[in-house]
């Protein structure tokens, strides 16, 4: 009898995960069908310019489909799928290995590494618990108010620092708050809402200023080159502030509906938070040193937008100074490197590699032209929304800067024929580029939130669909009503 039970347990452990195997092979099949297919027709823009989809471009689309399938269904660890992206590019001569794998150490990836280290430091020195207890004393015991408090802090911080750094900073804070929910590491609706919400709201807050992400500054510079108009820091904030904050409150309502916490109230939480806060005692020297280092880097990065002498210095170099100083001051040691979630860093590294691959092989341009020319005779409003939709979808797979850069040139060529003002195209694109709600690879906060183990990639996609619909509705409201009311030109005469 005992032998039969042992045999049954062994068979269960050794059981082939057929569902994962099916989706693994689906990804491989999609790759083969696209890569080995006959040449695809050129994309032609309204001026008659042809965009050829080369063999390398077709290969980039093939890798893109395989990686997307594997990421969504988690057939292997997400970091391993990222490694496959580099390997496939090298094996099938889509891009040289030296180029494909160089993207794994792109400055954006190192920025994420440094941001995660900041979060690690805040946890180690006790700052996250201190902040968590202070927040809970203020927001109280209602889980709806805890949601709101967490979302407001995340959105506000994303106005003054990169949303990646914000997510990495508040992530351990939210872990400390969730620990007081009383469900340990078990997945709950509250846990899902708290961490997915962190990712979504970080994006919503980041669109409000140029400090929230690099996409705004790059897009404005690109817009200035193409259209010959400049958009100031305060002009961007003027139009984006209401959208970012309306979206933040809409997301609060969204998570209260889709992830309504199991507990309406956590009895005694405020008193417990007060007691735990008191037990921490006065702020320590290590906490002070950590705060000085982090805010020194944040202030320096923020000043790059206002002080010309600082602009040539890359923000990644500035934030990595914090990592170096943490080790110099003894706050971190070699053992702490084992705490870094390398799976998450590899995920984003692979996302950078496939993004550059689509960009450099011309596949992204081919996609953009084919999509936007379908709307070249459409109503101006439909045309603007088609651009916003394309950017939203693409920014879930590739860098949001690249998603804007491949769509704006085509859109700005078509716009005059439809009487569309260029400003509304720029701002609508920036709204949707800032909020990739579908895939983890769309933004670093998504990947950081995933490390909580509160949700799967499939769940993130599933709930990202209605959230993306809500985003498109808000964008439509801004384009049709709000921005014209605020003085933005959306159409041009003759």
N, C-alpha and C positions, 0 to 999 in steps of 0.2 A: 504493500500500500504506500509506504513511505517512498519507495523507489519510483512508483508511478507519479506521485506528486512532484518529486524532484525532476523527473523527466518532463512533465508538463510545464513546470516553471522554466526549464532550460529551453524548451521549444518556443515559449512565449518570448524569452529574451532574444532568441536567435531568429525570430520571425522576420521575414523580409518586409520592410516598410513599403508595401506596394503603391500606396498613394504617392509617396515622395518619388518612388522610382518612375511612376507614370509621368509626373511633371518634369522630372529630370530628363527623361527621353523626349518629352514634348519640346523642351528647350533645344535639345540637340537636333531634333527634326526640323524645327523652325530655322535654326542656323543653316542646316544643309539645304533646305528648300530655297532659301534666299541666296545663299552664297553660290550655289551651283546653277541657279536659274539663268536663263538667257538675258542679254542686255535689256535694261529697262528704258522706256522712252525718255528723252530729255524734258526737263522742265523749262518753260519759256515764259519770261516776264512780259508785262504790257509793252515794253519798249522793243520786244523781239529778241532780247538777249537769251541765249541758250545756256542751260546749266546741265552739264552731262553728269550722269551717275556712273562713275568709274568702277572698275572691278574692286578697288580699295573701298570706295564709298558703299558699294553693295555689301562688302564684307563688314564694314562698320555697322550697317543696319542689321546684319545677321548676328553679330556679337551683341548688339543692343537688344534684340529680341530674346536671345538665350539668357542674357543676364537679367532682363526684366522678369522672365518666367521663373528663373531660379530664385531671385530675390523675393518675389511675391509669395511663392509657395515654400520658401526656406528648405529646399531640397538638400542643401548642405549649409553649413554656417555661412552667414552673409559675407564675412571676410574672405572665405574661400572662393565664393563666387567672384569677388573682386580680383583675386589672383588669377582666376580663369580668364578674366577680361584681358589682362596683360599677356597671358600665355597664348590665347587664340590669335591676338594681333600679331604676335611674333611667329607662330607656327604657320599661319596662312598668309604671311607676307602682306598684311594689311598696313601695318606700320613697323618700322624697325624696332627690335626689342629695346634698344637704347632709348628710343623716344617713348615707347609705350610704358616702360617701367619708370622712366624719369618722372612721369606725372604722379607717381605714387609718393614722391617727395616734393610735390608742388608746394609753394608757400601757403596756399589755402589749407592744405593738409597739416602743415606744421603749425598753422594758426589754431586749428582745432586741437592739436596735441597740447599746445601751450594753454589753451582755454580749459581743457580737461584737467591739466595739472593744477590750475588755479582752484578749481572745484575740489580737487584732492587735498590741497593745502588747507582750504577753509574747513574741510571736515576734520583733518588731522589736528589742527590747533584748537578746534572747538567753536569756531565762529558760526558754523551752520546751525548748531544746536542753540547757540545764544540768539541768533536771528530768528530761528523757528519759534522759540519760546516767547520772544518779544511780540512776534506777529500773532501768535495764538492768544496772548493776553489781550491784544487789541480786537481781533475779529471775533473772539468768543468761541462758543461750543457748537453753533449751527454749522453743519457741513456745507451748506449753500454759501455761507459767508466765508468759510475757509477757501472754497473754490474762488470766490470773488477776490478775496485778499491776495491769494497767490497769483491770480491772473493780472490784477492791477499792478502789483510789484514787477512782474515780468514785463508787461507792456511798457511801463514807465522807464525801467532800466534800459530797454531796447531803444529808447530815444537818445541815450547818451553814450552807449557803448555797443559794440558789435553784437548782434543777436546770438552768435555762436558763443561768445564769452558770457553773455547773460545766461544762456541755457546751462552752460557748464557751472556757473556760479550758483544758480538757484536750484539746480538738480539735487545736490546733496541736502540743501535746505528742505526741499520737498520730501526727500527720503526720511528726514528727521520728523517731519510733520506726519507722514504716513505711518511711521513707527508707532505714533501715539493713537492711531486709529484702532489698534488692538487686533489686527488680523495677521500679524507677523509678515511673512513674505508671500502669503496667499494672494492670488489674483482676485481683485474685487472691482465692482463698477466704480467705486470712488478712486481706486488706484489708477484704473485706466483713464478716467476723466482727468485726474490730476496731472498725469505725465503727458498724455496726448495733448491735453489743453496747454501745458507748458510750451510744447513745440509750436502749436498753432498760434498762440498769443505772442510768442517771441517774434514770429513772422509779421503779425499784424502791427505790433509796436515798431518794428524795424523800418516800416515804409514811411514813417512820419518825418524823419530827419535824414540827413546825409551820413550821420554817425552810426546808424543802425546796421548798415551793410555797405559793401563796396558797389553794389549794383547801381545805386542812385547816382553816384559821382561818375561812374563809367558811362552810364546811359546819357547823362546830361552832356558830358564831353562829346560823346558820339553825336547827339542831337545838334549840338552847336556846330560841329563840323559839317553835317549834312544840310541843315536848315539855315544856319547862320544866325541863330538866336541863342541867347544865353538864358538859363534858368537859375535864379539865385537860390541860396540856401533857404532863405525865408519864404520865397515864392513856393518852393516845393513843400515846405512845412504847412503853409497856408492852405494849400489844396489837399494835402494828405492827412492833416490832423483829424478832421472829422471822420474820414474813412477808417483810419486806424483805430480810433476809439469806438466808433459805431460797431466795427467788426469785433472788437474786444468784448463788448457787452452782448453782442449777438452770440458769440462763442460761449459765453457764460450760460446764456439761455439754452444753447445747443447741448452743452454737457449736462445741464440739469435735466434735460429731456432724455437724451440717449444714455447717459451714465449717471442717473440719479442715485446718489449714495444710498447704500443699504441702511445706514443709520442717519436719521434726520438730525439728531443731536448726539454729541459725545459727552455724557454727563460727567461733570467734575473736571473737564479738560482745562478750563481756564485756571482753576486752582492748582491743578497738577503742573501746568506750565509755569505758574508763579513759583511753585516750590522748586521745580527743576532749575529754573532760572536763578533762584537764590543760591542753590547748591553749587552752581558754577563759580560763584564768587566774583571778585573784581576781574576786569579784563587783564590778561597776561601779557608779558613782554612779547612772546611769540605772536600772539594775535595782533598786537600793535604793529610789529614788523611786517607781518603778512599784509595788513591793510595798507600800510605805507607803500609797500612794493607794488601791490595791485593797482591802487588808485594813482600812483605815480605813472604807471604804464598807460592806464586808461586816459588820464589827463593829457599825456603826451600824444597819444593816438588821436584824441579829440582835437587837439590844437593844430594837427596837420591840415585841417580844413580852413584854418584862419591864418596860419603863419607860413608864408611861402618857403622859408628856409627849411621847414620840416617836411614839406610835401615829397621831396625825392626819397625820403627814408621810408622804406616799406613797413607797413604796420606789423607784419609778421616778425620782423627783426626786433621791433619794439616790445611786442608781447613776449617773445622768447627770452628777453632780458629777465623777465620775472622768473622764469624757470631756472635760469642760471643762478639768480640771486637766492632763490629758495635753497639751493644746494650749498651755496657759499655761506649762507647764514646758519646752516645746520637745521633748518626747518624740515627739509627732506633728506633722506639718505638713499643709498643704492637699493635697499629693499623695497622702497616705495614705488620703484619703477614696475614692480610686479603687479601693482594695483591698477596700472593703466589698462583700460579696456581696449586692447589692441584690435579686437574684432570690429569695434566701431570705427577706429581709425582706418583700418583696412577697407571697410565699407566705403568710406568717403574717398579714400585714395582711388578705389576702383571707379567710383562715380566720376572723379576728375579725369581718369584715363579714357573712359568711354565718351565723356563729353568732348574732350579734345580730339578724340578719334573721329567723331561725327563732324566736328568743326573742320579739321584739317583735311579730311578726305572729300569734303564738299557735300557729304550726305545731308547735313543739317540745312544747308542752303537749298538743296534740291527739294527737301520736305517743305520748307517755308514757302518757296515759290509755288509749288504745286497746290498748297493749301490756299494761299492768299489770292491767287489768280481766279479761283472759283468764285470770289466775291467782288471781282473788279467792276461788275455792273450792278452791284447790290445797293440798297438804300444806305446812306451814310452811317446810320446807327448800327445796322447789321454788319457793315464792314468793320467798324471800330470794335464791336463785340467779337467778331471773328478773330481779330488780332489778339485781343485779350485772352480769348479761349486758347488760341495756339500757344501763346506764351505760357499760359497756365499749365498746359499739358507738357510742353517741352521742358519747363523748369523743374518738373518732377523727375526728369531723366538726366538732364545735363545742367551745367552751370547756368544760373539765372541770367548772368551777364551775357553769356553766349546766346541764350534763348531770345533776349532782347536784340542783340546785335545782328542775328540772322533774319529777324522779322522786320525790324524797323526800316532797313533800306528799301525793301520791296514795298512795304506799307506806305512809305513816304513818296514813292514814285506813283502809286495808284491814287493816293489821297487827293491831289489837286483835281483829278478828273471827276471825283465824286463830291467835290466841294467840302472836303473834310479838313479842318484846321490841324496842323501838326501837333500842337500842344496836347490835344485830347488823346492822340495816339500814344504819345510818350507817357502820360500819366496813367492811362488805362493799363498800359503794359507794365508799368512799375507796380501797380496794385497787385496784379495777378502773379507777377514774378516773385513777389515777396511772400506768397503764401502757398507753397506746394504741400497740399494736404493728402496726397495720394500715396507717395512712396517715400521710404526712409531716405533714399539717396537724394531727394529733392533739396534737402537743407540739413546742415549739421545738427540743429536742435532736434530734428526728427530722430536722427541716429542716437543722440545722447539720451533722449527719452526712452528709446528702445532698450537701453541698458538696464532700465528698471525691472525688466522681465514681467511687466504687468500686462503686456499685450503682444500679439503676434504680428508679423508683417501683413498677413491676410486681414486681420482686424483693422489695422491701420488703414489699409486700402478701402475696406468695406465702409467704415465710417467717414473716410475722407471723401467719398462720393457725395453724400448730402452736404457736407461742409463746403465742398467745391461749388456745388449748385448755389448754396447760400452766398458764396463769394461772388459768383457771376451775377446774381440778382443785385447785390450791393453795388457792384461795378456798373451795372446797367442803370441803377438809380442815380449814381454819380454822373455818368455820361449824359443821361437824358434830362436830369432835373437839377441836381445839387451844384455841379460845377458851373453850368451856365448861370445859375442864380448867384454864384460867388464871383462871376465876372470872367470865367474862362471862355475863350472863343472855341466853339466846337465845329462851326461851319464857316466857310469863306464864300463870298459872293463871286459870281461869274467865274 
